[in-house]
Amino acid sequence: MKYTQYFLYVSERSDRKIIKEKWIKQVVENPMREEIQTDGRIRKWGKIEEYGGRILRVVLLEDGETIHNAFFDRSFKEKDS
């Protein structure tokens, strides 16, 4: 996987070190929701059962490959169907 310098810097924070690469890959490959931001970046969300079912948000650059950010999204709300 490719990462931005921002991701590499932020992933050193204590609250981000718990995020495993396999979780990021899981969300990128099988998101429960996906949105494109106005700047072209791609947001993907996925449930991480190994971590209490919490929702991980992964933000990719426009290329759809480079990881820009990943964090547990406390404000995630499932959309009504």
C-alpha positions in Angstrom: 0.0 0.0 0.0 1.1 3.6 -0.7 0.9 6.3 2.0 1.1 10.1 2.0 3.7 11.8 4.2 0.8 13.1 6.3 -0.5 9.6 7.0 3.0 8.4 8.0 3.3 11.4 10.4 -0.2 11.1 11.9 0.0 7.3 12.3 2.7 7.8 14.9 0.2 9.4 17.3 -0.7 7.1 20.2 -4.4 7.0 19.3 -3.5 6.0 15.7 -0.8 3.3 16.4 -3.6 0.9 17.3 -4.8 0.8 13.7 -3.5 -2.2 11.9 -2.6 -2.2 8.3 -4.8 -5.3 7.7 -7.8 -3.3 8.9 -7.0 -0.4 6.5 -6.7 -2.9 3.7 -10.0 -4.6 4.7 -11.9 -1.2 4.6 -10.3 -0.2 1.2 -11.2 -3.5 -0.4 -14.6 -4.1 1.2 -16.1 -0.8 2.4 -19.6 -0.6 3.9 -19.9 2.9 2.6 -17.9 5.0 0.1 -18.1 8.7 -0.7 -16.1 11.1 -2.9 -15.2 14.4 -1.3 -15.4 17.7 -3.2 -11.6 17.7 -3.5 -11.7 14.2 -5.1 -10.4 12.3 -2.2 -12.3 9.0 -1.4 -13.7 8.2 2.0 -14.4 4.6 2.9 -15.9 3.2 6.1 -15.8 -0.3 7.5 -16.7 -2.1 10.7 -13.7 -3.6 12.5 -15.1 -6.6 14.5 -11.7 -7.2 16.1 -11.9 -3.8 17.7 -15.3 -3.9 19.2 -17.2 -3.3 16.0 -16.0 0.2 15.8 -16.1 2.0 12.4 -12.8 2.8 10.7 -12.7 5.6 8.1 -10.0 5.5 5.5 -9.3 8.5 3.2 -7.6 7.8 -0.1 -6.2 10.3 -2.6 -7.9 10.7 -5.9 -5.8 7.9 -7.4 -7.8 5.4 -5.2 -4.6 3.8 -3.9 -2.7 6.2 -1.7 -3.8 6.2 2.0 -4.0 9.8 3.3 -5.8 9.2 6.6 -7.3 6.4 8.8 -9.1 6.8 12.1 -11.9 5.4 14.1 -14.9 7.5 13.2 -16.9 8.3 16.4 -19.4 10.4 14.4 -20.3 7.7 11.9 -24.1 7.3 11.3 -25.6 4.7 9.1 -27.8 6.2 6.4 -31.4 5.3 6.3 -32.2 2.9 3.5 
